[in-house]
Amino acid sequence: MTHYMNLKKSPFEMIKSGYKTIELRLYDEKRSLINVNDEIVFNCNDESITVKVLALHRFENFEALYKALDLLKCGYLPEELSTATAEDMNLYYPPEKQQKYGVVGIEIELK
């Protein structure tokens, strides 16, 4: 199955370069349809890239995810690790939604 998601320029370029290999999302109705070996087409402006889903790492919230996953693979730069916090994701997904749906780290590789 193929899924479609939009990304901002920075994470799009990180995935495109192979640096970012885990995309963080709310585990809502749309993301709960994703399975290992599915494809995701990420769109940014007029450009797209296709990835294969290698694994799904589910957690109750981003705080638990941040403790368990390698944040470099999630798109943080080495110099950002000391200030990285799960609260960074609250800008995109409020705690109430995290509590309702849970969250997922979608491990991917470029196709």
C-alpha positions, -999 to 999 in steps of 0.1 A, spaced: 0 0 0 12 35 -7 6 64 17 11 101 11 24 127 36 35 163 34 68 175 49 85 208 54 117 215 35 142 206 62 130 171 72 123 164 35 159 172 26 172 151 56 152 121 44 162 126 8 199 127 18 195 95 39 203 112 72 168 111 87 155 75 88 127 78 113 97 100 107 77 110 138 40 112 137 8 110 157 -6 74 155 -39 86 143 -64 70 119 -43 77 89 -10 65 104 -26 34 119 -31 21 83 7 20 77 23 -14 78 59 -27 74 69 -29 37 44 -2 27 56 28 7 53 64 18 55 92 -7 67 124 10 58 156 -7 74 190 -3 64 218 -26 66 203 -61 91 175 -52 85 140 -39 105 111 -26 94 75 -20 105 54 10 98 19 22 86 13 58 110 -9 77 95 -8 112 69 10 133 79 21 168 47 29 188 47 48 221 22 64 244 37 99 238 68 116 224 84 117 258 86 78 258 97 79 221 125 103 228 138 81 256 138 50 234 148 60 198 181 74 184 173 111 179 199 114 152 178 90 131 148 112 139 164 142 123 183 160 151 218 172 144 246 162 168 248 198 181 210 198 189 210 166 210 217 184 243 187 206 239 163 181 222 131 175 241 99 158 235 82 191 239 95 200 205 68 178 190 40 196 210 42 223 183 28 198 158 9 174 180 -7 187 213 -4 165 244 -41 158 243 -38 142 208 -8 123 219 -28 109 248 -57 100 226 -39 83 197 -3 76 208 27 83 186 48 64 161 84 65 148 82 53 112 115 37 103 121 41 66 147 37 38 148 54 5 136 34 -25 
